[in-house]
Amino acid sequence: MLLPRRPVPELRVPTLAHGDFDLATDAPELFTLVCFYRGLHCPVCLKYLRDLDKLLPEYERRGTKVIAISSDVGERAQEMASKVGSNLRFGYSLPLTVARQWGLYISSSRGKSSINIEEPPLFSEPGVFLVRPDGTLYYGSVQTMPYARPLFSELLQAIDFTTANNYPARGEYDGPV
């Protein structure tokens, strides 16, 4: 389990238009927002990424770099980026071993999705993380299903609150209970 205020696992993936992404060298002013999505087959992901894309300038204004990552191959990631109509950085070919290190749930294919696109044999379920420039976790949310994800508009408000109040990452305690 990832713990706030502790280092996150390494994260390196190719991107569609920005070279290789390496979280350790991303160098945001405040955070890197890592949005793991299920893949091209997921209509909920498409809507979710469109919502994120609309807010991208607001995240950037707040010193937060953004990347959307899936285990899809490059061609499927490119198709998703085209559907999103996006300025987002899209990472692809996320190894499922790395997804598991991040605490993401892994699902197996059920054939074609509701939008008639074949699911990969295995893929990760969604997760959203805010990582500090020093590589430590500030915020994390993972889902076992494609729905009920954090709202990006609320996450922006949380960043504003965090900045204004020097609010620490919470959930860091791992001692006896």
Long-range contacts (C-beta under 8 A, 24 or more apart in sequence): 1-103, 2-102, 2-103, 2-129, 2-137, 2-140, 3-137, 3-171, 3-172, 3-174, 4-136, 4-137, 4-138, 4-139, 4-140, 4-169, 4-170, 4-171, 4-172, 5-136, 5-137, 5-168, 5-169, 5-172, 6-136, 6-137, 6-172, 7-135, 7-136, 7-137, 8-102, 8-129, 8-131, 8-135, 8-136, 8-137, 9-98, 9-101, 9-102, 10-98, 11-69, 11-98, 11-102, 13-69, 13-91, 13-92, 13-93, 13-94, 14-74, 14-91, 14-92, 14-93, 15-67, 15-89, 15-90, 15-91, 15-92, 16-74, 16-77, 16-78, 16-81, 16-89, 16-90, 16-92, 17-89, 17-90, 18-89, 21-67, 21-69, 21-89, 21-91, 23-131, 23-135, 24-135, 26-65, 26-67, 27-133, 28-63, 28-64, 28-65, 28-133, 29-63, 29-64, 29-133, 30-62, 30-63, 30-64, 30-132, 30-133, 30-159, 30-163, 31-63, 31-64, 31-65, 31-130, 31-131, 31-132, 31-133, 31-138, 31-159, 32-64, 32-65, 32-66, 32-67, 32-130, 32-131, 32-133, 33-59, 33-64, 33-65, 33-66, 33-67, 33-128, 33-129, 33-130, 33-155, 34-67, 34-69, 34-127, 34-128, 34-129, 34-130, 34-131, 35-66, 35-67, 35-68, 35-69, 35-126, 35-127, 35-128, 36-68, 36-69, 36-70, 36-94, 36-99, 36-102, 36-104, 36-124, 36-126, 36-127, 36-128, 36-129, 37-68, 37-69, 37-70, 37-80, 37-126, 38-70, 38-107, 38-123, 38-124, 38-125, 38-126, 38-146, 39-70, 39-71, 39-72, 39-76, 39-80, 39-119, 39-120, 39-123, 40-70, 40-72, 40-76, 40-77, 40-79, 40-80, 40-117, 41-112, 41-113, 41-115, 41-117, 41-118, 41-119, 41-120, 41-123, 42-113, 42-146, 43-113, 43-114, 43-115, 44-146, 44-147, 44-149, 45-70, 45-80, 45-126, 45-146, 46-80, 46-83, 46-84, 48-126, 48-149, 49-80, 49-84, 49-86, 49-88, 50-84, 50-85, 50-86, 51-151, 51-152, 51-153, 52-88, 52-152, 53-84, 53-85, 53-86, 53-87, 53-88, 55-152, 55-153, 55-156, 56-87, 56-88, 58-156, 59-156, 59-159, 62-156, 62-159, 62-160, 62-163, 64-130, 64-159, 65-89, 67-91, 69-94, 70-94, 70-123, 70-124, 71-95, 71-96, 71-99, 71-120, 71-122, 71-123, 71-124, 72-120, 72-123, 94-124, 96-122, 96-123, 96-124, 99-124, 102-127, 102-129, 102-142, 103-127, 103-140, 103-142, 104-142, 105-142, 105-143, 105-144, 128-155, 130-155, 130-159, 136-169, 137-169, 138-162, 138-169, 139-169
